[in-house]
């Protein structure tokens, strides 16, 4: 049986992956992010 710490790590990784997937469904966010990254150069 996995420890509580390992289960918490898996849960945090799953939340992070779902958050990234949610951002990819919003193209305007990605355009804004790309513009901000490009502005650094």
PEJO-V474660 format. One record per backbone hydrogen bond with DSSP energy under -1.0 kcal/mol. NH is the residue of the N-H (numbers start at 1). CO is the residue of the C=O. E is the energy in kcal/mol with one decimal. If there is no record, write none. Layout:
# PEJO-V474660
nh=NH co=CO e=E
nh=NH co=CO e=E
This chain:
# PEJO-V474660
nh=7 co=3 e=-2.3
nh=8 co=4 e=-2.3
nh=9 co=5 e=-2.0
nh=10 co=6 e=-2.4
nh=11 co=7 e=-2.3
nh=12 co=8 e=-2.4
nh=13 co=9 e=-2.2
nh=14 co=10 e=-2.3
nh=15 co=11 e=-2.3
nh=16 co=12 e=-2.2
nh=17 co=13 e=-2.4
nh=18 co=14 e=-2.4
nh=19 co=15 e=-2.2
nh=20 co=16 e=-2.3
nh=21 co=17 e=-2.4
nh=22 co=18 e=-2.3
nh=23 co=19 e=-1.9
nh=24 co=20 e=-1.9
nh=26 co=23 e=-1.7
nh=30 co=26 e=-1.4
nh=31 co=27 e=-2.3
nh=32 co=28 e=-2.1
nh=33 co=29 e=-2.7
nh=34 co=30 e=-2.6
nh=35 co=31 e=-2.4
nh=36 co=32 e=-2.3
nh=37 co=33 e=-2.3
nh=38 co=34 e=-2.6
nh=39 co=35 e=-1.8
nh=41 co=38 e=-1.5
